[in-house]
Amino acid sequence: MHESYTERSYRRMVDSHLLPSRVRVQETDLDIYAARPVDADAREEVIQQRGYLDQYIRRHPDFMHSLEPLPFDPLSPRIVQEMLRAGQKTGVGPMAAVAGAMAEQVGLALLQRLDEVIIENGGDIFLKSDRELTIGIFAGPSPLSMKIGMIIAPAAAPVGVCTSSGTVGHSLSLGNADAVSVISRNCPLADAAATAIGNRIRSRTDIQDAIAWGRRIEGVDALVVVVGEQLGVWGSVQLTRL
């Protein structure tokens, strides 16, 4: 694990018109921006969603460890259902979507009382904003790390922007991409897709094939792949220099 990632130093680079809140519950560590502090409300929602996950995992241990998609369970809690769907669409285990799913469920709960919210959970972001936002791509050792950003236009519906890396952080990746960023209206799907696409990249020569595979995932709107000095882009995303 990279110490700089553990400290999540990229969080010090945030510049937002919204007010920050921070929620930590066991492994869940959310950086939240909203019109008012939401620490108490968000913490309550995190505890509830973690409870759903913990109870389900106790009854279904494979959910925690499977690297393959699992059958859909219509009787499971919503967060579990979203993770199962994401895994089935991308060919990975449901836990590949856990960070995006947690960010989305907490964000949707907060949006019942707020018009805007940005939630970052270990590089996975759920957001709804009335203003244009620029999200930098943290790509570890790549010289492009935090040199390029994705411009996210204001939208009526929330959007997920999730990033996976084979060279940064503690999340499981079977590939060597410095960063794979996925934009989708479904945050768990964006999270799982970033992992699945990243798994297919061993070197810069794999970028084109990985993007060709990822663009076929239903619900994926855009992809950005960084491997060393090489950059691959597909879909409805505008990039900018930081």
N, C-alpha and C positions, 0 to 999 in steps of 0.2 A: 504493500500500500504506500502511495506517495504521500509524504507528510504534508506537502503544500495542498494536495487535494483534500486530505483529512481535515485540514483547517478551513477548507473551502474559501481560500483567499480571494477567489473571484467575486465573492459577495461584497467585498469592500469596493468594488468598481461600480456598483449599482447607483444610478442617478434617476430618480423617479419623482413624479409629482405627488405620489401617494405616500402614506405614512407606513413605516415598517413595523412588523411584529415578528416574533420568533417563537416557534413552538417545538419543543423537544419532548418526545415520549418514547423511551427505549431507543430502538434503532431509527425511529422516524424523526427527521430534523427538517422542519419547514421554515423557509424564509418567505414572509407574506407581506404584500403591499396592498393597502386598501385606504379608503377615505378616512378611516378612523382605526385606532388600535383594535385588533380582533383576537388578542392572545387567548382570552378566556373562551370565547366562542369556538375558536379553531381547536384549542386543546380538547374541549369536550367532544368535538366531532372526531378528532384523531383517536381518542380513547374508544369511542363507540365503534369506529371502523376497524381498529386493531382488534377489538373484541370479537367482531364478526369473523375476521380472518383467523384469529387464534382458535376459536371454537371449531371452525370448519377444518382447520389443519389437524386438530386433535382427532376428528372423526375420519379425515381423509389424509393420511400422512403423505401419500403420493403427491398431493397438491404442492407440498413444500419442495420436493426434491426432483420431480420429473423434469427432464430436459426436452420432452416431447409433449405435444398437445394432449389434453385430457378431454374426455367426453363432457358435453355441456350438461349442467345440472340446473334445471329450471326451479328447483326448490332452494337453491343456495341464495345467500344475501347478494344484493346488487353488485357490491365490489367484487365478489367472487365471480359472478356471472360475466362482468366486464373483462376480468382477467382471463377467464376461460375462452371467451370469444376472441380476444386478442391473440391468445396462443394458437387457436385453431386457424386464424387467418394468416398467421405468419410462420407456422410450423415450429414453434418453440414452446417450452413449458410455461405455465401460467405465471410463475413468479417473475418472469422476464418483464411483466407489466405492472409489478407491484408499486413501484414508485410513482408512475404515471397515474395509476388507479387511485392511490391515496391522495395525490394532489387534486385529481378531478373531483373525487367525492367531497373533500373538504371545501374545494372551491365552489361546487354547486350549492352546498349548504350555505356558504357565506353569501352567495349571489341571491339568495332568497330575501336578504336584507340590505344588500349593497348593489350598486350599479357597476362597479369595477373591482376587479381583484386580480392580483398576480401572485401565484404560488410557485416557488422553486423548491424542488425536492431532489437533491443530489444530481443536478444537471437536467432534470425533467421539469418542464414548466407548463402549468395550466394558467391561462389568462383570458380575461375579457377586459378590454380597455377602450375608452372613448377617444384615445389619442394614438397616433402612430408610435410604435415602439421599435427600438433596435436591440436585438439580442446578439451579443458577441458569442463566437464559437471558441470555447476553450478546448484546445487540442494538444495539451501536454507538450511533448518535445518538438512538435512541428513548428517551423519558423512562421507558419501562418496562424498560430494560436493567438487568439484575441487581437488579430490584425484584420479580421473580416467579421461582419455582422449581418444578420438577417433582418430585413425591415418587415415588420408585421403591421399591416394596415388595420385601422379600426374596423370592427365588425360587430354585427348584432348578436352573433353567437360566439360562445367561447371557442378557443383553439388550444391544441396541445403542441408544444415544441420540445421534443425529447432528444437527448444526445447520449450515445453509447460510445465507449472507447475500449480498445484492447491494450492501451498503453497507460491509461490513467485510471485511478480509483480502484475500488474493491469489487465492483459488479462483475459477474461472470461474463466473459467474452471469449469466444473460440478463435477470434481473428486478431489482426494486428493493425487495424485502422486507428489513427490518432483521434478521429472523431467521425461519427455518423449521426447527422441531425435529420430528424424527420418531423414534418409538419402535417397535422391531421386535426380534424374536428373532434376526434376521439383520442383523448390523451393516453389511455392504456394501450390503444393500438399503436400510437406513435412510439411509445416506449418499447413495446415488443418488436415492432418493425425495425427500430434502430439496432436492437440486439441481433435480430435475424440477419439483417443486411451486413452488419459488422462481422458476423461469424463467417461470412463468405469472402472476406478480404484478408489475404495473407501478405500481399504486397501491392504496390501501386498499379501493377498490371491487371489486378482484379477489379479495379474501380468501375470500369465500363460494364462488365458483366453483372456486378453486384447491383448497380443502379438499374440495369435492364430488368433484373429479377424483382427488385423492390418496387419499381413503378407499376408492377402488375398487381400489387396488393390493393384490394378494394378499400377505399377510404384514405389512402395516402395521397396527400396533395403536393408535397415537395420533398426533395432529398438534397442534402449537402454532404459530401464525403471528403475527408481530409486524410491523406497519407503522406507524411513528410512534406515535401514542397508541392505535391500534386493535389489538385482540387477537382472534384466532379460535382455537377449540379444538374438537377432535373426538376421541372414542375413550376408551380406558381409561387416563386420566391424571388425577391429582389435583394441582391447583396450590396454591401457598402464597405468601404475601407474604414477602419477604426483608428 
